[in-house]
Amino acid sequence: MLIARRYVIAGRVQGVGFRFFAEAAAVREGVHGWVRNLPDGRVEARIEGDAEAVERVESALRRGPASSRVDEVTVEEEAPNRRVTGFSIR
């Protein structure tokens, strides 16, 4: 089943390689979307793909790279746009 979710991750998530970590997890799982830093120090990501693959990426986002500290993850369900876009860092 195809799903899409928007994530906002708070904590020590900028300046620690979080976006590259998210990109690697997304590419490994074959999902599409993007990740970017927000001006307030959080990281935002939109992930679309097979439900199980999205769940595995979400698990990685909740963990983060070793140098990060994830304090909170906000998740919003979104409608899949069904476009094959790959995954990008914005």
Residue pairs with C-beta under 8 A, 6 or more apart in sequence:
1 50
1 51
2 48
2 49
2 50
2 51
2 80
2 82
3 48
3 49
3 50
3 51
3 54
3 77
3 80
4 33
4 46
4 47
4 48
4 54
4 77
4 78
4 79
4 80
4 81
5 46
5 47
5 48
5 54
5 58
5 75
5 76
5 77
5 78
6 44
6 45
6 46
6 75
6 76
6 78
7 44
7 45
7 46
7 47
7 58
7 61
7 73
7 74
7 75
7 76
8 38
8 42
8 43
8 44
8 73
8 74
9 18
9 42
9 43
9 44
9 45
9 61
9 64
9 70
9 72
9 73
9 74
10 41
10 42
10 70
10 71
10 72
10 73
10 74
11 64
11 68
11 69
11 70
11 71
11 72
12 67
12 68
12 69
12 71
13 41
13 42
13 43
13 64
13 68
13 69
13 70
14 37
14 41
14 42
14 43
16 64
16 65
16 67
16 68
17 65
17 67
17 68
18 35
18 43
18 64
18 65
18 68
19 35
19 36
19 37
19 43
19 89
20 65
20 89
21 60
21 64
21 65
21 68
22 35
22 43
22 45
22 57
22 60
22 61
23 35
23 87
23 88
23 89
25 56
25 57
25 60
25 61
26 32
26 33
26 35
26 47
26 57
26 87
27 87
29 49
29 53
29 54
29 56
29 57
30 49
30 50
30 53
31 47
31 48
31 49
31 50
31 53
31 54
31 57
31 87
32 47
32 48
32 49
32 83
32 84
32 85
32 86
32 87
33 45
33 46
33 47
33 48
33 49
33 85
33 87
33 88
34 45
34 46
34 85
34 87
34 88
34 89
34 90
35 43
35 44
35 45
35 87
35 88
35 89
35 90
36 43
36 44
36 45
36 89
36 90
37 43
37 44
38 44
45 61
46 78
47 54
47 57
47 58
48 54
48 78
48 80
48 81
49 57
58 73
58 75
61 70
61 73
62 70
62 73
63 70
64 70
